[in-house]
Amino acid sequence: MHPDTPAPPDATPAAAPGAAAAPATPHGAHLRGAARLATDATAGLVDLVEALHARIASPPGLPVRAGERTTGITGLVYRSIHGVTKLVGGSVDALLRLVEPQLLRPGAPSAERDALLAALNGVLGDHLAASGNPLATPMTLRVHGQDVSTPGALADAGPALLLQVHGLCMHDGQWLRKGHDHGAWLARTLGFTPVALRYNSGRAIADNGRDLALQLEDLLDRWPVPLQRCVAIGHSMGGLVLRSALQQAAARGLRWPARLQDLVFLGTPHLGAPLERAGHGVDLLLGATPYAAPLARLGRIRSAGITDLRHGLPADEAPLPPHLRCWAVAATLGAPEAPLKTRLLGDGLVPLDSALGRHRDLQRSLDIPAERHCVVPSLGHLDLLSSEVVATTLQRWLAAPPEPAALKSR
């Protein structure tokens, strides 16, 4: 391959030279938070979170098994929480004795711990935040795995900013899937500087939108060079958080929305996801993709973020700013030749019309022209993050800034 030829989408992006590890919450605080969670949660809740985490971490295509369990350090944490909830007079010390040697041992897998915390925050994040639990994930903007406020973090930032916002029960590191990260791919092919948001996805979308709006205004002040391009990509719930941030930023008169030129939605449930229809048919639908299968059991667990995701954010609640070029990528589990009804079911979590923002009531529909839609067949919700078709589509869409006339209308 010629040295100037971009690597294919499935290549693993190289780590940034000299990138420092992000400062982490002390493990002791995580342990205390786990102890508090153990006293608040039921055994059924722990089962739910463990199943969700197991399915996120497992290879795609494997059948969904009842009573799915995690292994390794994460499995030990879950077993420990179960044990503490069953102890008579169980205490923080009991939990510490069980899990401290594993969590604090040298080389404990931080990626697995991050996935566990992201899943817990998606299911219980509003409770964790309201109770001051140290397991609650604070919102941070990150570049090369470190907070943008870290000295030197933006030293190599260029004139093109790409913001990535993840979805429910996930974290910023999970933009890397099957060796591919859309942000790293667009950095190599189009010269963007990717900045990824990490946030507590169990909080209300409006709360996360407000905080993101304020952090982006601060990022604008921190950016070390004049911005020529500013683009945002939201996967699933991340697209709704971006829309909320835009709406609240406009109400506050913030500057950054005027700098944003393109907004891309990947499997965003604009009109909601059918998570609370807990019938057998929905169980089968959600079971079609490993990521979504445990969400079929969320009928009794209602974090603010999950409730918001069920209902979506129609256009009459948060209209798209008229100056933005907006794009929508949707996936369907059905093959191209499948019946229309099958394809309309969507990616296993988000129905097709919801991902494209199409509603029978035009006032509730998003004004994204059909030529800015991309529907990828035979693809699940999480695989939008690793699809070569999606990667090349993003590259084509974002290769050039909008013409001046395009800034006035979508």
Order of alpha helices (4+ residues) and beta strands (2+ residues): alpha-alpha-alpha-alpha-alpha-beta-beta-beta-alpha-beta-alpha-beta-alpha-alpha-beta-alpha-alpha-beta-alpha-alpha-beta-alpha
